[in-house]
């Protein structure tokens, strides 16, 4: 049974500016979990690759999509607790931490994630399913 569905769009250049700006390292630590930071090679000191820029934006969209599906809004969980990672095949999945992980388990939910990007936009869709 579906508990919730959420989607979000994110401008790739906007995320890139936040990560490369004067407070980029602070932004990265507030928004991205440790496994995401490792996968994205954050914090960025040089020019990130196209794939890193696209993935950072898609991961940000995944966080917002999760919050929408959970019905928690932007204040529901720390964004860094909601990690979007990739399997070796490239398929995305959520790796939750802290309160987000506990909430998912307490409610008997499984989180499904899909990501895409085109041009300057990345998109994420989250489906929360009752186990």
Chimera marker file (.cmm) of the C-alpha trace (Angstrom):
<marker_set name="trace">
<marker id="1" x="0.000" y="0.000" z="0.000" r="1" g="1" b="0" radius="0.5"/>
<marker id="2" x="1.327" y="3.453" z="-0.869" r="1" g="1" b="0" radius="0.5"/>
<marker id="3" x="1.840" y="5.747" z="2.125" r="1" g="1" b="0" radius="0.5"/>
<marker id="4" x="3.012" y="8.803" z="0.184" r="1" g="1" b="0" radius="0.5"/>
<marker id="5" x="4.417" y="10.104" z="-3.086" r="1" g="1" b="0" radius="0.5"/>
<marker id="6" x="6.705" y="13.095" z="-3.475" r="1" g="1" b="0" radius="0.5"/>
<marker id="7" x="8.599" y="14.692" z="-6.337" r="1" g="1" b="0" radius="0.5"/>
<marker id="8" x="10.940" y="17.636" z="-6.651" r="1" g="1" b="0" radius="0.5"/>
<marker id="9" x="12.852" y="19.561" z="-9.316" r="1" g="1" b="0" radius="0.5"/>
<marker id="10" x="16.206" y="21.210" z="-8.698" r="1" g="1" b="0" radius="0.5"/>
<marker id="11" x="18.259" y="23.539" z="-10.878" r="1" g="1" b="0" radius="0.5"/>
<marker id="12" x="21.731" y="22.071" z="-11.307" r="1" g="1" b="0" radius="0.5"/>
<marker id="13" x="23.466" y="25.462" z="-11.484" r="1" g="1" b="0" radius="0.5"/>
<marker id="14" x="21.744" y="26.640" z="-8.293" r="1" g="1" b="0" radius="0.5"/>
<marker id="15" x="23.046" y="23.648" z="-6.330" r="1" g="1" b="0" radius="0.5"/>
<marker id="16" x="26.482" y="24.091" z="-7.868" r="1" g="1" b="0" radius="0.5"/>
<marker id="17" x="26.591" y="27.771" z="-6.829" r="1" g="1" b="0" radius="0.5"/>
<marker id="18" x="25.649" y="26.838" z="-3.261" r="1" g="1" b="0" radius="0.5"/>
<marker id="19" x="28.375" y="24.194" z="-3.086" r="1" g="1" b="0" radius="0.5"/>
<marker id="20" x="31.078" y="26.382" z="-4.659" r="1" g="1" b="0" radius="0.5"/>
<marker id="21" x="30.124" y="29.605" z="-2.852" r="1" g="1" b="0" radius="0.5"/>
<marker id="22" x="31.790" y="31.160" z="0.158" r="1" g="1" b="0" radius="0.5"/>
<marker id="23" x="29.799" y="28.892" z="2.495" r="1" g="1" b="0" radius="0.5"/>
<marker id="24" x="29.960" y="25.811" z="0.276" r="1" g="1" b="0" radius="0.5"/>
<marker id="25" x="31.506" y="23.522" z="2.865" r="1" g="1" b="0" radius="0.5"/>
<marker id="26" x="28.934" y="24.512" z="5.493" r="1" g="1" b="0" radius="0.5"/>
<marker id="27" x="26.117" y="24.003" z="2.980" r="1" g="1" b="0" radius="0.5"/>
<marker id="28" x="27.503" y="20.581" z="2.006" r="1" g="1" b="0" radius="0.5"/>
<marker id="29" x="27.716" y="19.381" z="5.622" r="1" g="1" b="0" radius="0.5"/>
<marker id="30" x="24.218" y="20.655" z="6.426" r="1" g="1" b="0" radius="0.5"/>
<marker id="31" x="22.590" y="19.084" z="3.366" r="1" g="1" b="0" radius="0.5"/>
<marker id="32" x="24.551" y="15.946" z="2.437" r="1" g="1" b="0" radius="0.5"/>
<marker id="33" x="25.222" y="12.880" z="4.587" r="1" g="1" b="0" radius="0.5"/>
<marker id="34" x="28.675" y="11.340" z="4.942" r="1" g="1" b="0" radius="0.5"/>
<marker id="35" x="28.199" y="8.677" z="2.255" r="1" g="1" b="0" radius="0.5"/>
<marker id="36" x="26.813" y="11.260" z="-0.186" r="1" g="1" b="0" radius="0.5"/>
<marker id="37" x="29.703" y="13.616" z="0.503" r="1" g="1" b="0" radius="0.5"/>
<marker id="38" x="32.164" y="10.820" z="-0.257" r="1" g="1" b="0" radius="0.5"/>
<marker id="39" x="30.341" y="9.831" z="-3.455" r="1" g="1" b="0" radius="0.5"/>
<marker id="40" x="30.139" y="13.457" z="-4.637" r="1" g="1" b="0" radius="0.5"/>
<marker id="41" x="33.714" y="14.240" z="-3.545" r="1" g="1" b="0" radius="0.5"/>
<marker id="42" x="32.486" y="17.094" z="-1.329" r="1" g="1" b="0" radius="0.5"/>
<marker id="43" x="33.479" y="19.691" z="-0.381" r="1" g="1" b="0" radius="0.5"/>
<marker id="44" x="34.469" y="20.871" z="-3.840" r="1" g="1" b="0" radius="0.5"/>
<marker id="45" x="37.592" y="22.962" z="-4.123" r="1" g="1" b="0" radius="0.5"/>
<marker id="46" x="37.933" y="22.778" z="-7.904" r="1" g="1" b="0" radius="0.5"/>
<marker id="47" x="35.469" y="22.582" z="-10.739" r="1" g="1" b="0" radius="0.5"/>
<marker id="48" x="33.238" y="19.537" z="-10.239" r="1" g="1" b="0" radius="0.5"/>
<marker id="49" x="32.558" y="17.172" z="-13.109" r="1" g="1" b="0" radius="0.5"/>
<marker id="50" x="29.270" y="17.287" z="-14.982" r="1" g="1" b="0" radius="0.5"/>
<marker id="51" x="28.249" y="14.023" z="-13.296" r="1" g="1" b="0" radius="0.5"/>
<marker id="52" x="29.040" y="15.414" z="-9.837" r="1" g="1" b="0" radius="0.5"/>
<marker id="53" x="26.994" y="18.562" z="-10.528" r="1" g="1" b="0" radius="0.5"/>
<marker id="54" x="24.033" y="16.548" z="-11.827" r="1" g="1" b="0" radius="0.5"/>
<marker id="55" x="24.208" y="14.065" z="-8.947" r="1" g="1" b="0" radius="0.5"/>
<marker id="56" x="24.421" y="16.781" z="-6.276" r="1" g="1" b="0" radius="0.5"/>
<marker id="57" x="21.269" y="18.431" z="-7.647" r="1" g="1" b="0" radius="0.5"/>
<marker id="58" x="19.445" y="15.100" z="-8.017" r="1" g="1" b="0" radius="0.5"/>
<marker id="59" x="20.394" y="14.142" z="-4.451" r="1" g="1" b="0" radius="0.5"/>
<marker id="60" x="19.026" y="17.470" z="-3.196" r="1" g="1" b="0" radius="0.5"/>
<marker id="61" x="15.781" y="16.850" z="-5.093" r="1" g="1" b="0" radius="0.5"/>
<marker id="62" x="15.613" y="13.343" z="-3.572" r="1" g="1" b="0" radius="0.5"/>
<marker id="63" x="15.653" y="14.829" z="-0.076" r="1" g="1" b="0" radius="0.5"/>
<marker id="64" x="12.781" y="17.193" z="-0.844" r="1" g="1" b="0" radius="0.5"/>
<marker id="65" x="10.823" y="14.414" z="-2.574" r="1" g="1" b="0" radius="0.5"/>
<marker id="66" x="11.222" y="12.220" z="0.525" r="1" g="1" b="0" radius="0.5"/>
<marker id="67" x="9.986" y="15.010" z="2.813" r="1" g="1" b="0" radius="0.5"/>
<marker id="68" x="6.946" y="15.552" z="0.596" r="1" g="1" b="0" radius="0.5"/>
<marker id="69" x="6.127" y="11.832" z="0.496" r="1" g="1" b="0" radius="0.5"/>
<marker id="70" x="6.489" y="11.662" z="4.283" r="1" g="1" b="0" radius="0.5"/>
<marker id="71" x="4.166" y="14.642" z="4.707" r="1" g="1" b="0" radius="0.5"/>
<marker id="72" x="6.745" y="16.225" z="7.011" r="1" g="1" b="0" radius="0.5"/>
<marker id="73" x="7.572" y="19.418" z="5.128" r="1" g="1" b="0" radius="0.5"/>
<marker id="74" x="10.972" y="21.043" z="5.138" r="1" g="1" b="0" radius="0.5"/>
<marker id="75" x="11.301" y="20.884" z="8.907" r="1" g="1" b="0" radius="0.5"/>
<marker id="76" x="10.653" y="17.165" z="9.181" r="1" g="1" b="0" radius="0.5"/>
<marker id="77" x="14.210" y="15.821" z="9.329" r="1" g="1" b="0" radius="0.5"/>
<marker id="78" x="17.750" y="17.112" z="8.901" r="1" g="1" b="0" radius="0.5"/>
<marker id="79" x="18.476" y="16.945" z="5.176" r="1" g="1" b="0" radius="0.5"/>
<marker id="80" x="21.794" y="15.167" z="5.800" r="1" g="1" b="0" radius="0.5"/>
<marker id="81" x="19.817" y="12.257" z="7.335" r="1" g="1" b="0" radius="0.5"/>
<marker id="82" x="18.224" y="11.595" z="3.942" r="1" g="1" b="0" radius="0.5"/>
<marker id="83" x="20.963" y="10.253" z="1.690" r="1" g="1" b="0" radius="0.5"/>
<marker id="84" x="20.505" y="9.383" z="-1.984" r="1" g="1" b="0" radius="0.5"/>
<marker id="85" x="23.127" y="6.861" z="-3.047" r="1" g="1" b="0" radius="0.5"/>
<marker id="86" x="23.751" y="4.723" z="-6.136" r="1" g="1" b="0" radius="0.5"/>
<marker id="87" x="24.103" y="0.962" z="-6.434" r="1" g="1" b="0" radius="0.5"/>
<marker id="88" x="27.004" y="-0.312" z="-8.579" r="1" g="1" b="0" radius="0.5"/>
<marker id="89" x="24.494" y="-0.590" z="-11.435" r="1" g="1" b="0" radius="0.5"/>
<marker id="90" x="23.741" y="3.126" z="-11.063" r="1" g="1" b="0" radius="0.5"/>
<marker id="91" x="20.252" y="2.597" z="-9.614" r="1" g="1" b="0" radius="0.5"/>
<marker id="92" x="19.496" y="5.157" z="-6.876" r="1" g="1" b="0" radius="0.5"/>
<marker id="93" x="18.344" y="4.280" z="-3.382" r="1" g="1" b="0" radius="0.5"/>
<marker id="94" x="17.818" y="5.962" z="-0.019" r="1" g="1" b="0" radius="0.5"/>
<marker id="95" x="20.227" y="5.350" z="2.856" r="1" g="1" b="0" radius="0.5"/>
<marker id="96" x="18.600" y="7.062" z="5.836" r="1" g="1" b="0" radius="0.5"/>
<marker id="97" x="20.252" y="8.050" z="9.095" r="1" g="1" b="0" radius="0.5"/>
<marker id="98" x="19.121" y="9.136" z="12.561" r="1" g="1" b="0" radius="0.5"/>
<marker id="99" x="15.551" y="10.301" z="13.003" r="1" g="1" b="0" radius="0.5"/>
<marker id="100" x="14.628" y="9.756" z="9.349" r="1" g="1" b="0" radius="0.5"/>
<marker id="101" x="15.703" y="6.103" z="9.531" r="1" g="1" b="0" radius="0.5"/>
<marker id="102" x="13.907" y="5.581" z="12.860" r="1" g="1" b="0" radius="0.5"/>
<marker id="103" x="10.722" y="7.192" z="11.538" r="1" g="1" b="0" radius="0.5"/>
<marker id="104" x="10.732" y="4.973" z="8.424" r="1" g="1" b="0" radius="0.5"/>
<marker id="105" x="11.224" y="1.825" z="10.542" r="1" g="1" b="0" radius="0.5"/>
<marker id="106" x="8.641" y="2.835" z="13.172" r="1" g="1" b="0" radius="0.5"/>
<marker id="107" x="6.037" y="3.313" z="10.456" r="1" g="1" b="0" radius="0.5"/>
<marker id="108" x="6.903" y="0.071" z="8.628" r="1" g="1" b="0" radius="0.5"/>
<marker id="109" x="7.763" y="1.893" z="5.409" r="1" g="1" b="0" radius="0.5"/>
<marker id="110" x="10.061" y="1.210" z="2.482" r="1" g="1" b="0" radius="0.5"/>
<marker id="111" x="11.343" y="4.167" z="0.444" r="1" g="1" b="0" radius="0.5"/>
<marker id="112" x="11.674" y="3.920" z="-3.347" r="1" g="1" b="0" radius="0.5"/>
<marker id="113" x="13.614" y="6.487" z="-5.368" r="1" g="1" b="0" radius="0.5"/>
<marker id="114" x="14.098" y="7.386" z="-9.002" r="1" g="1" b="0" radius="0.5"/>
<marker id="115" x="16.197" y="10.247" z="-10.368" r="1" g="1" b="0" radius="0.5"/>
<marker id="116" x="16.644" y="11.927" z="-13.731" r="1" g="1" b="0" radius="0.5"/>
<marker id="117" x="18.239" y="15.028" z="-15.160" r="1" g="1" b="0" radius="0.5"/>
<marker id="118" x="18.020" y="16.947" z="-18.407" r="1" g="1" b="0" radius="0.5"/>
<marker id="119" x="19.628" y="20.234" z="-19.319" r="1" g="1" b="0" radius="0.5"/>
<marker id="120" x="19.888" y="22.336" z="-16.155" r="1" g="1" b="0" radius="0.5"/>
<marker id="121" x="17.257" y="20.414" z="-14.154" r="1" g="1" b="0" radius="0.5"/>
<marker id="122" x="17.373" y="17.334" z="-11.949" r="1" g="1" b="0" radius="0.5"/>
<marker id="123" x="14.247" y="15.548" z="-10.742" r="1" g="1" b="0" radius="0.5"/>
<marker id="124" x="13.517" y="12.991" z="-8.040" r="1" g="1" b="0" radius="0.5"/>
<marker id="125" x="10.431" y="10.919" z="-7.272" r="1" g="1" b="0" radius="0.5"/>
<marker id="126" x="9.963" y="9.147" z="-3.931" r="1" g="1" b="0" radius="0.5"/>
<marker id="127" x="7.337" y="6.551" z="-3.134" r="1" g="1" b="0" radius="0.5"/>
<marker id="128" x="6.880" y="5.445" z="0.479" r="1" g="1" b="0" radius="0.5"/>
<marker id="129" x="5.286" y="2.026" z="0.701" r="1" g="1" b="0" radius="0.5"/>
<marker id="130" x="3.839" y="0.219" z="3.706" r="1" g="1" b="0" radius="0.5"/>
<marker id="131" x="5.590" y="-3.116" z="4.183" r="1" g="1" b="0" radius="0.5"/>
<link id1="1" id2="2" r="1" g="1" b="0" radius="0.2"/>
<link id1="2" id2="3" r="1" g="1" b="0" radius="0.2"/>
<link id1="3" id2="4" r="1" g="1" b="0" radius="0.2"/>
<link id1="4" id2="5" r="1" g="1" b="0" radius="0.2"/>
<link id1="5" id2="6" r="1" g="1" b="0" radius="0.2"/>
<link id1="6" id2="7" r="1" g="1" b="0" radius="0.2"/>
<link id1="7" id2="8" r="1" g="1" b="0" radius="0.2"/>
<link id1="8" id2="9" r="1" g="1" b="0" radius="0.2"/>
<link id1="9" id2="10" r="1" g="1" b="0" radius="0.2"/>
<link id1="10" id2="11" r="1" g="1" b="0" radius="0.2"/>
<link id1="11" id2="12" r="1" g="1" b="0" radius="0.2"/>
<link id1="12" id2="13" r="1" g="1" b="0" radius="0.2"/>
<link id1="13" id2="14" r="1" g="1" b="0" radius="0.2"/>
<link id1="14" id2="15" r="1" g="1" b="0" radius="0.2"/>
<link id1="15" id2="16" r="1" g="1" b="0" radius="0.2"/>
<link id1="16" id2="17" r="1" g="1" b="0" radius="0.2"/>
<link id1="17" id2="18" r="1" g="1" b="0" radius="0.2"/>
<link id1="18" id2="19" r="1" g="1" b="0" radius="0.2"/>
<link id1="19" id2="20" r="1" g="1" b="0" radius="0.2"/>
<link id1="20" id2="21" r="1" g="1" b="0" radius="0.2"/>
<link id1="21" id2="22" r="1" g="1" b="0" radius="0.2"/>
<link id1="22" id2="23" r="1" g="1" b="0" radius="0.2"/>
<link id1="23" id2="24" r="1" g="1" b="0" radius="0.2"/>
<link id1="24" id2="25" r="1" g="1" b="0" radius="0.2"/>
<link id1="25" id2="26" r="1" g="1" b="0" radius="0.2"/>
<link id1="26" id2="27" r="1" g="1" b="0" radius="0.2"/>
<link id1="27" id2="28" r="1" g="1" b="0" radius="0.2"/>
<link id1="28" id2="29" r="1" g="1" b="0" radius="0.2"/>
<link id1="29" id2="30" r="1" g="1" b="0" radius="0.2"/>
<link id1="30" id2="31" r="1" g="1" b="0" radius="0.2"/>
<link id1="31" id2="32" r="1" g="1" b="0" radius="0.2"/>
<link id1="32" id2="33" r="1" g="1" b="0" radius="0.2"/>
<link id1="33" id2="34" r="1" g="1" b="0" radius="0.2"/>
<link id1="34" id2="35" r="1" g="1" b="0" radius="0.2"/>
<link id1="35" id2="36" r="1" g="1" b="0" radius="0.2"/>
<link id1="36" id2="37" r="1" g="1" b="0" radius="0.2"/>
<link id1="37" id2="38" r="1" g="1" b="0" radius="0.2"/>
<link id1="38" id2="39" r="1" g="1" b="0" radius="0.2"/>
<link id1="39" id2="40" r="1" g="1" b="0" radius="0.2"/>
<link id1="40" id2="41" r="1" g="1" b="0" radius="0.2"/>
<link id1="41" id2="42" r="1" g="1" b="0" radius="0.2"/>
<link id1="42" id2="43" r="1" g="1" b="0" radius="0.2"/>
<link id1="43" id2="44" r="1" g="1" b="0" radius="0.2"/>
<link id1="44" id2="45" r="1" g="1" b="0" radius="0.2"/>
<link id1="45" id2="46" r="1" g="1" b="0" radius="0.2"/>
<link id1="46" id2="47" r="1" g="1" b="0" radius="0.2"/>
<link id1="47" id2="48" r="1" g="1" b="0" radius="0.2"/>
<link id1="48" id2="49" r="1" g="1" b="0" radius="0.2"/>
<link id1="49" id2="50" r="1" g="1" b="0" radius="0.2"/>
<link id1="50" id2="51" r="1" g="1" b="0" radius="0.2"/>
<link id1="51" id2="52" r="1" g="1" b="0" radius="0.2"/>
<link id1="52" id2="53" r="1" g="1" b="0" radius="0.2"/>
<link id1="53" id2="54" r="1" g="1" b="0" radius="0.2"/>
<link id1="54" id2="55" r="1" g="1" b="0" radius="0.2"/>
<link id1="55" id2="56" r="1" g="1" b="0" radius="0.2"/>
<link id1="56" id2="57" r="1" g="1" b="0" radius="0.2"/>
<link id1="57" id2="58" r="1" g="1" b="0" radius="0.2"/>
<link id1="58" id2="59" r="1" g="1" b="0" radius="0.2"/>
<link id1="59" id2="60" r="1" g="1" b="0" radius="0.2"/>
<link id1="60" id2="61" r="1" g="1" b="0" radius="0.2"/>
<link id1="61" id2="62" r="1" g="1" b="0" radius="0.2"/>
<link id1="62" id2="63" r="1" g="1" b="0" radius="0.2"/>
<link id1="63" id2="64" r="1" g="1" b="0" radius="0.2"/>
<link id1="64" id2="65" r="1" g="1" b="0" radius="0.2"/>
<link id1="65" id2="66" r="1" g="1" b="0" radius="0.2"/>
<link id1="66" id2="67" r="1" g="1" b="0" radius="0.2"/>
<link id1="67" id2="68" r="1" g="1" b="0" radius="0.2"/>
<link id1="68" id2="69" r="1" g="1" b="0" radius="0.2"/>
<link id1="69" id2="70" r="1" g="1" b="0" radius="0.2"/>
<link id1="70" id2="71" r="1" g="1" b="0" radius="0.2"/>
<link id1="71" id2="72" r="1" g="1" b="0" radius="0.2"/>
<link id1="72" id2="73" r="1" g="1" b="0" radius="0.2"/>
<link id1="73" id2="74" r="1" g="1" b="0" radius="0.2"/>
<link id1="74" id2="75" r="1" g="1" b="0" radius="0.2"/>
<link id1="75" id2="76" r="1" g="1" b="0" radius="0.2"/>
<link id1="76" id2="77" r="1" g="1" b="0" radius="0.2"/>
<link id1="77" id2="78" r="1" g="1" b="0" radius="0.2"/>
<link id1="78" id2="79" r="1" g="1" b="0" radius="0.2"/>
<link id1="79" id2="80" r="1" g="1" b="0" radius="0.2"/>
<link id1="80" id2="81" r="1" g="1" b="0" radius="0.2"/>
<link id1="81" id2="82" r="1" g="1" b="0" radius="0.2"/>
<link id1="82" id2="83" r="1" g="1" b="0" radius="0.2"/>
<link id1="83" id2="84" r="1" g="1" b="0" radius="0.2"/>
<link id1="84" id2="85" r="1" g="1" b="0" radius="0.2"/>
<link id1="85" id2="86" r="1" g="1" b="0" radius="0.2"/>
<link id1="86" id2="87" r="1" g="1" b="0" radius="0.2"/>
<link id1="87" id2="88" r="1" g="1" b="0" radius="0.2"/>
<link id1="88" id2="89" r="1" g="1" b="0" radius="0.2"/>
<link id1="89" id2="90" r="1" g="1" b="0" radius="0.2"/>
<link id1="90" id2="91" r="1" g="1" b="0" radius="0.2"/>
<link id1="91" id2="92" r="1" g="1" b="0" radius="0.2"/>
<link id1="92" id2="93" r="1" g="1" b="0" radius="0.2"/>
<link id1="93" id2="94" r="1" g="1" b="0" radius="0.2"/>
<link id1="94" id2="95" r="1" g="1" b="0" radius="0.2"/>
<link id1="95" id2="96" r="1" g="1" b="0" radius="0.2"/>
<link id1="96" id2="97" r="1" g="1" b="0" radius="0.2"/>
<link id1="97" id2="98" r="1" g="1" b="0" radius="0.2"/>
<link id1="98" id2="99" r="1" g="1" b="0" radius="0.2"/>
<link id1="99" id2="100" r="1" g="1" b="0" radius="0.2"/>
<link id1="100" id2="101" r="1" g="1" b="0" radius="0.2"/>
<link id1="101" id2="102" r="1" g="1" b="0" radius="0.2"/>
<link id1="102" id2="103" r="1" g="1" b="0" radius="0.2"/>
<link id1="103" id2="104" r="1" g="1" b="0" radius="0.2"/>
<link id1="104" id2="105" r="1" g="1" b="0" radius="0.2"/>
<link id1="105" id2="106" r="1" g="1" b="0" radius="0.2"/>
<link id1="106" id2="107" r="1" g="1" b="0" radius="0.2"/>
<link id1="107" id2="108" r="1" g="1" b="0" radius="0.2"/>
<link id1="108" id2="109" r="1" g="1" b="0" radius="0.2"/>
<link id1="109" id2="110" r="1" g="1" b="0" radius="0.2"/>
<link id1="110" id2="111" r="1" g="1" b="0" radius="0.2"/>
<link id1="111" id2="112" r="1" g="1" b="0" radius="0.2"/>
<link id1="112" id2="113" r="1" g="1" b="0" radius="0.2"/>
<link id1="113" id2="114" r="1" g="1" b="0" radius="0.2"/>
<link id1="114" id2="115" r="1" g="1" b="0" radius="0.2"/>
<link id1="115" id2="116" r="1" g="1" b="0" radius="0.2"/>
<link id1="116" id2="117" r="1" g="1" b="0" radius="0.2"/>
<link id1="117" id2="118" r="1" g="1" b="0" radius="0.2"/>
<link id1="118" id2="119" r="1" g="1" b="0" radius="0.2"/>
<link id1="119" id2="120" r="1" g="1" b="0" radius="0.2"/>
<link id1="120" id2="121" r="1" g="1" b="0" radius="0.2"/>
<link id1="121" id2="122" r="1" g="1" b="0" radius="0.2"/>
<link id1="122" id2="123" r="1" g="1" b="0" radius="0.2"/>
<link id1="123" id2="124" r="1" g="1" b="0" radius="0.2"/>
<link id1="124" id2="125" r="1" g="1" b="0" radius="0.2"/>
<link id1="125" id2="126" r="1" g="1" b="0" radius="0.2"/>
<link id1="126" id2="127" r="1" g="1" b="0" radius="0.2"/>
<link id1="127" id2="128" r="1" g="1" b="0" radius="0.2"/>
<link id1="128" id2="129" r="1" g="1" b="0" radius="0.2"/>
<link id1="129" id2="130" r="1" g="1" b="0" radius="0.2"/>
<link id1="130" id2="131" r="1" g="1" b="0" radius="0.2"/>
</marker_set>
